[in-house]
Each structure stands twice: as structure tokens, then as C-alpha cells.
Amino acid sequence: MNIISFPSEQAVRQAIADKEPLLVLISFDGQNVIMSHIDEAMEHHILLEKAGIDSRRIDSYFRLVLDDEGADWTFVCPPDYKNISDKSRRIKQFYKDGFSVMSDVLSELGFMVGISIPKRYQRHFNYIFSEE
């Protein structure tokens, strides 16, 4: 796993030690992780830019706000995720993949916390349930 810590590994370690919130981006395959103290980047697309990656690639990452108590998933399913054309199937697959990949990565990083989806990002679920 390749981990990019912004602005440095030491700064991220300090934020973890201080139990400060982190912004975390995890590539869909779980091989690349970008993380920083939330105050260093403020938003995930800004963190991408600061890490030297085009912010337009935001839809290639699972997005989390993480601390020692839990991980809030910014649940935004890209319209082209895995080239699944059916929106309901696409959202369900994104959900399954996200929990699997993020759980593995968080465990490897030493975070044994739950993953939750804040209410403001649950509109995709409303779509799924309206289709069933």
C-alpha cells in the first residue's frame, strides 16, 4: 500500500496522536492512500491537489473523515463507477466495495473503527429504495 501523508508523515502521526480528525482518500483498489490533518487541506479535492494529483480525479477515491472514534464516509457514487449503467446496481456495488476496501485499509492503518455515512450523503439510498 502506498501512503501519501500531507504535509508529512510526522504531521499525520502527530494528528493521530492528538486524536485530531484526518481527511483520508483511498483509491478504489485500496492500493493508494492520501491523508492529512483536516486543517491542512479542509476538503478532499484540495488534499488531492496538495498531494500533487489533479483534483478532477476525486471520483477515483473513497473519501473519509477519520478519527479514533469513527470514519464518516462521504458517499458519492461516480456515475461511471465500474461502468455499471444501472444506477441502482452501481450504487449497491459502490457501497459493497467501499466497505470492503475501506475496512481493510483502515485496519492496516491501525484504525479499528466503524464506518458511517452521514445523513446528508444518504440520498443515494433513497434512490435505491424508491426503485425496489
C-alpha positions as CSV (number, residue, x, y, z in Angstrom):
1,M,0.0,0.0,0.0
2,N,1.3,3.4,-1.0
3,I,0.6,6.1,1.6
4,I,1.0,9.8,1.0
5,S,0.9,11.9,4.2
6,F,0.4,15.6,3.8
7,P,2.3,17.7,4.6
8,S,4.5,15.0,6.1
9,E,4.3,11.6,7.8
10,Q,5.3,13.2,11.1
11,A,2.5,15.8,10.8
12,V,-0.1,13.0,10.2
13,R,1.4,10.9,13.1
14,Q,1.1,13.9,15.4
15,A,-2.5,14.5,14.3
16,I,-3.3,10.8,15.1
17,A,-1.5,11.0,18.5
18,D,-3.5,14.2,19.3
19,K,-6.7,12.4,18.2
20,E,-7.4,15.1,15.6
21,P,-9.6,14.4,12.6
22,L,-8.0,13.4,9.3
23,L,-9.0,13.7,5.7
24,V,-8.4,10.3,4.0
25,L,-8.7,9.4,0.4
26,I,-8.5,5.7,-0.5
27,S,-8.2,4.5,-4.2
28,F,-10.9,2.1,-5.2
29,D,-8.4,-0.8,-5.3
30,G,-7.1,0.1,-1.8
31,Q,-3.5,0.5,-3.0
32,N,-3.2,4.2,-2.6
33,V,-4.0,6.3,0.5
34,I,-3.7,10.0,0.9
35,M,-4.1,11.5,4.4
36,S,-3.7,14.8,6.2
37,H,-4.9,16.6,9.3
38,I,-8.3,18.1,8.3
39,D,-7.0,21.7,8.9
40,E,-4.1,21.2,6.4
41,A,-6.5,20.6,3.4
42,M,-10.1,21.3,4.6
43,E,-11.6,19.3,1.7
44,H,-10.8,16.1,-0.2
45,H,-10.3,17.7,-3.6
46,I,-7.9,20.2,-2.0
47,L,-6.0,17.4,-0.4
48,L,-5.6,15.8,-3.9
49,E,-4.1,18.9,-5.3
50,K,-1.7,19.3,-2.3
51,A,-0.6,15.7,-2.9
52,G,0.2,16.6,-6.5
53,I,-2.8,14.9,-8.0
54,D,-5.3,16.5,-10.3
55,S,-8.4,17.3,-8.2
56,R,-10.6,16.2,-11.1
57,R,-9.6,12.6,-10.2
58,I,-11.7,12.9,-7.0
59,D,-14.1,10.3,-8.3
60,S,-11.3,7.7,-8.2
61,Y,-11.2,7.6,-4.4
62,F,-13.4,6.7,-1.4
63,R,-13.4,9.8,0.8
64,L,-13.4,9.7,4.6
65,V,-13.2,12.0,7.6
66,L,-11.5,9.8,10.2
67,D,-10.6,10.0,13.9
68,D,-10.1,7.5,16.7
69,E,-13.9,7.2,17.2
70,G,-15.0,6.5,13.7
71,A,-14.9,7.2,10.0
72,D,-17.5,9.3,8.2
73,W,-17.8,8.2,4.5
74,T,-18.5,11.0,2.0
75,F,-20.7,8.6,0.0
76,V,-20.8,10.0,-3.6
77,C,-21.0,7.2,-6.2
78,P,-19.5,8.3,-9.5
79,P,-21.8,7.9,-12.5
80,D,-19.3,5.8,-14.3
81,Y,-18.3,3.5,-11.4
82,K,-17.1,0.2,-12.8
83,N,-19.0,1.0,-16.0
84,I,-22.3,-0.2,-14.4
85,S,-25.0,1.5,-16.3
86,D,-27.9,0.6,-14.0
87,K,-27.9,3.3,-11.3
88,S,-29.3,1.1,-8.5
89,R,-26.8,-1.7,-9.2
90,R,-24.0,0.8,-9.5
91,I,-24.7,2.3,-6.1
92,K,-25.1,-1.1,-4.4
93,Q,-21.7,-2.2,-5.8
94,F,-20.1,1.0,-4.7
95,Y,-21.5,0.5,-1.2
96,K,-20.2,-3.1,-1.0
97,D,-16.8,-2.3,-2.5
98,G,-16.4,0.8,-0.3
99,F,-17.0,-1.0,3.0
100,S,-14.7,-3.9,2.0
101,V,-11.8,-1.8,0.8
102,M,-12.0,0.9,3.4
103,S,-12.3,-1.6,6.3
104,D,-9.1,-3.4,5.1
105,V,-7.2,-0.1,4.7
106,L,-8.3,1.3,8.0
107,S,-7.3,-1.9,9.7
108,E,-3.9,-1.8,8.1
109,L,-3.5,1.8,9.3
110,G,-4.4,0.7,12.9
111,F,-7.9,2.1,13.0
112,M,-10.4,-0.4,14.2
113,V,-13.4,2.0,13.9
114,G,-16.9,1.9,12.4
115,I,-17.7,3.5,9.1
116,S,-20.8,5.6,8.9
117,I,-22.5,7.5,6.2
118,P,-23.7,10.9,7.4
119,K,-27.3,11.6,6.6
120,R,-26.5,14.3,4.1
121,Y,-24.9,11.6,1.9
122,Q,-27.7,9.1,2.1
123,R,-29.7,10.4,-0.9
124,H,-28.4,7.5,-3.0
125,F,-30.1,5.1,-0.6
126,N,-33.4,6.9,-1.1
127,Y,-33.0,6.3,-4.8
128,I,-32.3,2.6,-4.3
129,F,-35.3,2.1,-2.0
130,S,-37.6,4.0,-4.4
131,E,-36.6,1.7,-7.2
132,E,-37.3,-1.5,-5.3
